[in-house]
């Protein structure tokens, strides 16, 4: 990735993945890694979305579930729209996707990442319990939660606008590369902006969310009237916030380093930071499926439904129901054995058939002995 920075720009960075890399190992390994993360994460987030939508249809929605479904949608967008762009860039080692994708790819990814962080911060004010709903109709979700999601989407799209303004295509030898170059005249203002931007969109929300859920978990365990339920939900949200903060730290660190530092970070660190962004989107559904009770139970139900549908293709063996008394079950068993054709000269025993037929549908009274001849009586 040897390229010289022009004299009239304050920083010069690649957009949509590191380009002009040397070595076939990187060209082959990086697309495979990104595609693997993308496929596994997309399947997980789709399952989480299906489970949460099913809960809303069954009138078991809550404010937290609205935010978690929005979070899963953002992860799905990152994995399906952003990760393939990086995979193609690493494979081609130059830019081949046109000027529109060059201008919007980093802007869109940063918008989703910022929205994820702010959504987790909003969950601190959302209720974990079920939302009351009438007997008929959709779940009664408060209006403020929809307004909060819409406001977060607008704010998260406005903050990364410089990522879109400074991105452009640059010819390099016979190829084309996509870079972000900021003119020197805007260096002072953008230097201040790139100090405020990571602080407001990453540092403050993550620290606030982790601190809040740590305190809430301590309170739920020690002072809550029902600590088990509250502590489980709080622990799930704490793990989500901690994983997001830890896995996005390399991305925000290299982002700030490039725009405020004089030297570029190592190429390996830049690639690792980009991989961690997609790994974070793939790891969130794993936390929900393993720790969140509602999602885990929904996953089990979906598995049972899929298994039952798959078993219809095979000859099914129905188990006998044990409703009724034991005599009725025994009668059915013996009748099934008698109804089968006699094999190898075997003959049915009429006494047994008459015995069980006579006892069919018998009703045992509370004070009546079902086997009177076994009752011991004193001889007078």
C-alpha positions as CSV (number, residue, x, y, z in Angstrom):
1,X,0.0,0.0,0.0
2,X,2.8,2.4,-0.9
3,X,1.2,5.8,-1.8
4,X,2.4,9.3,-1.1
5,X,0.2,11.9,0.4
6,X,-0.4,15.0,-1.7
7,X,1.1,18.2,-0.4
8,X,-2.2,20.2,-0.2
9,X,-4.2,17.7,2.0
10,X,-4.0,17.2,5.8
11,X,-4.6,13.5,5.8
12,X,-4.9,10.8,3.1
13,X,-6.6,7.4,3.9
14,X,-8.2,4.5,2.0
15,X,-11.9,4.1,1.9
16,X,-13.8,0.8,1.7
17,X,-10.8,-1.3,2.8
18,X,-7.1,-1.2,2.5
19,X,-6.0,-1.2,-1.2
20,X,-2.7,-1.7,-3.1
21,X,-1.8,-4.6,-0.7
22,X,1.0,-6.9,-1.8
23,X,0.8,-10.7,-1.3
24,X,-1.5,-13.4,-2.5
25,X,-2.1,-14.6,1.1
26,X,-3.9,-11.4,2.1
27,X,-5.8,-11.4,-1.1
28,X,-7.2,-14.8,-0.5
29,X,-7.5,-15.0,3.3
30,X,-9.3,-11.7,3.9
31,X,-12.3,-12.3,1.6
32,X,-12.7,-15.8,3.1
33,X,-12.6,-14.5,6.6
34,X,-15.1,-11.6,5.9
35,X,-17.5,-13.9,4.0
36,X,-17.5,-16.4,6.8
37,X,-18.2,-13.7,9.4
38,X,-20.9,-12.2,7.2
39,X,-22.8,-15.5,6.6
40,X,-22.7,-16.7,10.2
41,X,-23.6,-13.2,11.5
42,X,-26.4,-12.7,9.0
43,X,-28.0,-16.1,10.0
44,X,-27.8,-15.2,13.7
45,X,-29.3,-11.8,13.3
46,X,-32.1,-13.1,11.1
47,X,-33.0,-15.7,13.7
48,X,-33.1,-13.0,16.4
49,X,-35.3,-10.8,14.3
50,X,-37.7,-13.7,13.6
51,X,-37.9,-14.5,17.3
52,X,-38.5,-10.9,18.4
53,X,-41.2,-10.4,15.6
54,X,-42.9,-13.6,16.8
55,X,-42.9,-12.2,20.3
56,X,-44.6,-9.0,19.2
57,X,-47.2,-11.0,17.3
58,X,-47.9,-13.0,20.4
59,X,-48.3,-9.8,22.4
60,X,-45.1,-10.4,24.4
61,X,-43.2,-7.3,23.3
62,X,-41.4,-4.8,25.4
63,X,-39.4,-1.5,24.9
64,X,-36.1,-3.3,25.2
65,X,-37.2,-5.8,22.5
66,X,-37.9,-2.9,20.2
67,X,-34.4,-1.6,20.6
68,X,-32.9,-5.0,20.3
69,X,-34.7,-5.7,17.1
70,X,-33.4,-2.3,15.8
71,X,-29.9,-3.4,16.9
72,X,-30.2,-6.7,15.0
73,X,-31.4,-4.8,11.9
74,X,-28.3,-2.6,12.0
75,X,-26.0,-5.6,12.4
76,X,-27.7,-7.2,9.5
77,X,-27.2,-4.1,7.3
78,X,-23.5,-3.9,8.3
79,X,-22.9,-7.6,7.4
80,X,-24.9,-7.6,4.1
81,X,-24.0,-4.2,2.7
82,X,-20.6,-3.3,4.2
83,X,-18.7,-6.5,4.6
84,X,-19.0,-7.6,1.0
85,X,-17.6,-4.3,-0.2
86,X,-14.4,-4.9,1.9
87,X,-14.2,-8.5,0.7
88,X,-14.2,-7.4,-3.0
89,X,-11.7,-4.6,-2.3
90,X,-9.3,-7.0,-0.6
91,X,-9.6,-9.4,-3.4
92,X,-9.2,-6.9,-6.3
93,X,-6.6,-4.8,-4.3
94,X,-8.0,-1.8,-6.1
95,X,-11.4,-0.1,-6.4
96,X,-13.9,-1.4,-8.9
97,X,-17.3,-0.5,-7.5
98,X,-17.8,3.0,-8.8
99,X,-17.9,6.5,-7.4
100,X,-21.3,6.2,-5.6
101,X,-20.2,3.3,-3.5
102,X,-16.8,4.9,-2.9
103,X,-18.6,8.0,-1.5
104,X,-21.2,6.2,0.7
105,X,-19.6,3.0,2.0
106,X,-17.7,4.5,5.0
107,X,-20.5,6.9,5.7
108,X,-23.1,4.2,5.8
109,X,-20.9,1.9,8.0
110,X,-20.1,4.7,10.5
111,X,-23.8,5.6,10.6
112,X,-24.8,2.0,11.6
113,X,-21.9,1.8,14.1
114,X,-22.9,5.1,15.8
115,X,-26.6,4.1,15.8
116,X,-25.7,0.8,17.6
117,X,-23.9,2.6,20.3
118,X,-26.7,5.1,20.9
119,X,-29.3,2.4,20.9
120,X,-27.6,0.5,23.7
121,X,-27.4,3.8,25.6
122,X,-31.2,4.3,25.2
123,X,-31.9,0.8,26.6
124,X,-30.9,2.2,30.0
125,X,-34.3,4.1,30.0
126,X,-36.4,1.3,28.4
127,X,-38.5,-1.1,30.4
128,X,-37.6,-4.7,30.6
129,X,-41.0,-6.0,31.5
130,X,-43.8,-6.9,29.1
131,X,-45.8,-4.0,27.6
132,X,-49.4,-4.1,28.6
133,X,-51.6,-4.8,25.5
134,X,-55.4,-5.2,25.0
135,X,-56.9,-8.6,24.3
136,X,-57.0,-7.8,20.6
137,X,-54.7,-5.8,18.5
138,X,-51.0,-5.2,18.3
139,X,-48.8,-4.8,21.4
140,X,-49.1,-1.4,23.0
141,X,-45.6,0.0,22.5
142,X,-45.1,3.6,23.8
143,X,-44.7,6.3,21.2
144,X,-41.5,7.6,22.7
145,X,-39.5,4.5,21.8
146,X,-40.3,5.0,18.1
147,X,-39.4,8.6,18.3
148,X,-36.1,7.7,20.0
149,X,-35.2,5.2,17.3
150,X,-36.0,7.8,14.5
151,X,-34.0,10.5,16.3
152,X,-31.0,8.1,16.7
153,X,-31.1,7.2,13.0
154,X,-31.1,10.9,12.0
155,X,-28.2,11.8,14.3
156,X,-26.2,8.8,13.3
157,X,-26.5,9.7,9.6
158,X,-25.5,13.4,10.3
159,X,-22.3,12.8,12.3
160,X,-20.3,10.8,9.6
161,X,-21.1,13.3,6.8
162,X,-17.4,14.2,6.4
163,X,-16.8,10.6,5.5
164,X,-19.0,11.1,2.5
165,X,-17.7,14.6,1.5
166,X,-14.0,13.8,1.5
167,X,-14.2,10.4,-0.3
168,X,-13.3,10.4,-4.0
169,X,-11.7,8.2,-6.7
170,X,-8.1,8.7,-7.6
171,X,-6.2,7.2,-10.5
172,X,-3.2,5.1,-9.6
173,X,-1.1,3.8,-12.5
174,X,-3.6,1.8,-14.6
175,X,-6.0,1.2,-11.7
176,X,-8.3,3.4,-9.6
177,X,-8.3,3.7,-5.8
178,X,-10.9,5.1,-3.4
179,X,-9.4,7.4,-0.8
180,X,-10.5,10.1,1.7
181,X,-8.5,13.3,1.4
182,X,-9.2,16.4,3.4
183,X,-8.0,19.7,2.1
184,X,-5.6,21.7,4.3
185,X,-7.9,24.7,4.5
186,X,-10.4,22.6,6.6
187,X,-7.7,21.1,8.8
188,X,-8.4,23.3,11.9
189,X,-12.1,22.8,12.0
190,X,-12.0,19.1,11.2
191,X,-9.3,18.6,13.8
192,X,-11.7,19.8,16.4
193,X,-14.5,17.8,14.9
194,X,-12.5,14.5,14.9
195,X,-12.0,15.0,18.7
196,X,-15.6,15.6,19.4
197,X,-17.0,12.9,17.0
198,X,-15.4,9.8,18.7
199,X,-16.0,11.2,22.1
200,X,-19.7,11.9,21.6
201,X,-20.5,8.8,19.5
202,X,-18.4,6.2,21.2
203,X,-16.6,7.1,24.4
204,X,-19.4,8.8,26.4
205,X,-22.2,6.4,25.4
206,X,-20.2,3.2,26.0
207,X,-18.9,4.4,29.4
208,X,-22.3,5.6,30.5
209,X,-24.0,2.3,29.4
210,X,-21.5,0.0,31.1
211,X,-21.5,2.1,34.3
212,X,-25.3,2.1,34.4
213,X,-25.8,-1.6,33.9
214,X,-23.0,-2.4,36.3
215,X,-24.8,-0.4,39.0
216,X,-28.2,-1.8,38.0
217,X,-26.8,-5.4,38.2
218,X,-25.5,-4.8,41.7
219,X,-28.8,-3.3,42.8
220,X,-30.8,-6.1,41.2
221,X,-28.8,-8.8,42.8
222,X,-28.8,-7.3,46.3
223,X,-31.9,-5.2,46.7
224,X,-34.5,-6.1,44.0
225,X,-37.6,-8.0,45.1
226,X,-37.2,-10.4,42.2
227,X,-33.4,-10.4,41.6
228,X,-33.3,-13.4,39.3
229,X,-35.3,-12.0,36.4
230,X,-34.0,-8.4,36.6
231,X,-30.4,-9.5,37.0
232,X,-30.6,-11.8,33.9
233,X,-31.8,-9.0,31.6
234,X,-29.4,-6.5,33.0
235,X,-26.5,-8.9,32.6
236,X,-27.4,-9.5,28.9
237,X,-27.4,-5.7,28.2
238,X,-24.2,-5.3,30.1
239,X,-22.5,-8.0,28.1
240,X,-23.8,-6.5,24.8
241,X,-22.5,-3.0,25.8
242,X,-19.1,-4.4,27.0
243,X,-18.6,-6.5,23.8
244,X,-19.5,-3.6,21.6
245,X,-17.2,-1.2,23.4
246,X,-14.3,-3.7,23.4
247,X,-14.6,-4.9,19.8
248,X,-15.1,-1.4,18.3
249,X,-12.1,0.1,20.2
250,X,-9.6,-0.8,17.5
251,X,-11.8,0.8,14.8
252,X,-12.3,4.0,16.6
253,X,-8.6,4.1,17.7
254,X,-7.2,3.7,14.2
255,X,-9.9,6.2,12.9
256,X,-8.7,8.9,15.4
257,X,-5.1,8.0,15.0
258,X,-5.2,8.5,11.2
259,X,-7.0,11.8,11.4
260,X,-5.1,13.4,14.3
261,X,-1.7,11.7,14.2
262,X,1.3,12.3,12.0
263,X,2.1,8.7,11.2
264,X,-0.2,6.0,10.0
265,X,-0.9,3.0,12.2
266,X,0.4,-0.4,11.0
267,X,-1.5,-2.0,8.2
268,X,-2.1,-5.1,10.3
269,X,-3.8,-3.0,13.0
270,X,-6.0,-1.4,10.4
271,X,-7.1,-4.7,8.9
272,X,-7.7,-6.2,12.4
273,X,-9.9,-3.2,13.3
274,X,-12.0,-3.6,10.2
275,X,-12.5,-7.3,10.9
276,X,-13.5,-6.6,14.5
277,X,-16.3,-4.3,13.3
278,X,-18.0,-7.2,11.5
279,X,-17.1,-9.7,14.3
280,X,-19.0,-7.5,16.7
281,X,-22.1,-7.6,14.5
282,X,-21.8,-11.4,14.4
283,X,-21.2,-11.8,18.2
284,X,-24.3,-9.8,19.3
285,X,-26.8,-12.5,18.3
286,X,-24.7,-15.2,20.0
287,X,-25.0,-13.2,23.3
288,X,-28.8,-12.9,22.9
289,X,-29.3,-16.6,22.0
290,X,-27.2,-17.9,24.9
291,X,-28.1,-15.5,27.6
292,X,-31.5,-13.9,26.9
293,X,-34.3,-16.2,28.0
294,X,-36.9,-15.0,25.6
295,X,-34.6,-15.3,22.6
296,X,-33.3,-18.7,23.7
297,X,-36.8,-20.1,24.2
298,X,-37.9,-18.7,20.9
299,X,-34.9,-20.4,19.2
300,X,-35.9,-23.7,20.8
301,X,-39.5,-23.4,19.5
302,X,-38.3,-22.5,16.0
303,X,-36.0,-25.6,16.1
304,X,-38.9,-27.8,17.2
305,X,-41.2,-26.4,14.4
306,X,-38.5,-27.0,11.8
307,X,-37.9,-30.5,13.1
308,X,-41.6,-31.4,13.0
309,X,-41.9,-30.1,9.4
310,X,-38.9,-32.1,8.4
311,X,-40.2,-35.3,10.0
312,X,-43.4,-35.2,7.9
313,X,-41.4,-36.5,5.0
314,X,-40.6,-39.7,7.0
315,X,-43.0,-42.3,8.2
316,X,-44.1,-41.0,11.6
317,X,-44.6,-43.3,14.6
318,X,-47.3,-41.9,16.9
319,X,-47.0,-42.6,20.6
320,X,-50.0,-43.8,22.4
321,X,-51.6,-41.3,24.7
322,X,-51.9,-42.4,28.3
323,X,-55.2,-40.6,28.9
324,X,-57.6,-42.7,30.8
325,X,-57.0,-45.7,33.1
326,X,-54.4,-48.4,32.7
327,X,-57.0,-51.0,31.8
328,X,-58.0,-49.1,28.7
329,X,-54.4,-48.7,27.5
330,X,-53.8,-52.4,28.1
331,X,-56.9,-53.3,26.3
332,X,-55.9,-51.4,23.2
333,X,-52.4,-53.0,23.3
334,X,-53.9,-56.5,23.5
335,X,-56.5,-55.8,20.8
336,X,-53.8,-54.6,18.5
337,X,-51.9,-57.8,19.1
338,X,-55.0,-59.9,18.5
339,X,-55.9,-58.1,15.3
340,X,-52.6,-59.0,13.7
341,X,-52.7,-62.1,11.5
342,X,-51.4,-65.2,13.1
343,X,-48.0,-66.1,12.0
344,X,-46.3,-69.6,12.0
345,X,-49.4,-71.4,13.4
346,X,-49.8,-69.1,16.4
347,X,-53.4,-68.9,17.7
348,X,-55.0,-66.1,19.7
349,X,-56.2,-66.8,23.2
350,X,-60.0,-66.1,23.4
351,X,-59.9,-65.9,27.2
352,X,-57.5,-63.0,27.1
353,X,-59.5,-61.2,24.5
354,X,-62.7,-61.6,26.5
355,X,-61.0,-60.5,29.7
356,X,-59.7,-57.2,28.3
357,X,-62.9,-56.6,26.3
358,X,-64.9,-56.9,29.4
359,X,-62.7,-54.5,31.3
360,X,-62.7,-51.8,28.5
361,X,-63.9,-48.3,29.6
362,X,-64.3,-49.4,33.2
363,X,-64.6,-46.6,35.8
364,X,-62.8,-47.2,39.1
365,X,-64.6,-45.7,42.0
366,X,-62.7,-44.1,44.8
367,X,-63.8,-46.6,47.4
368,X,-63.9,-49.6,45.1
369,X,-61.0,-52.0,44.8
370,X,-60.3,-52.7,41.1
371,X,-59.0,-56.2,41.9
372,X,-61.5,-57.5,44.5
373,X,-60.2,-61.1,44.4
374,X,-56.8,-59.9,45.7
375,X,-58.2,-58.3,48.8
376,X,-57.5,-60.2,52.0
377,X,-60.5,-60.8,54.2
378,X,-60.6,-62.3,57.5
379,X,-62.3,-65.7,57.8
380,X,-65.0,-65.7,60.4
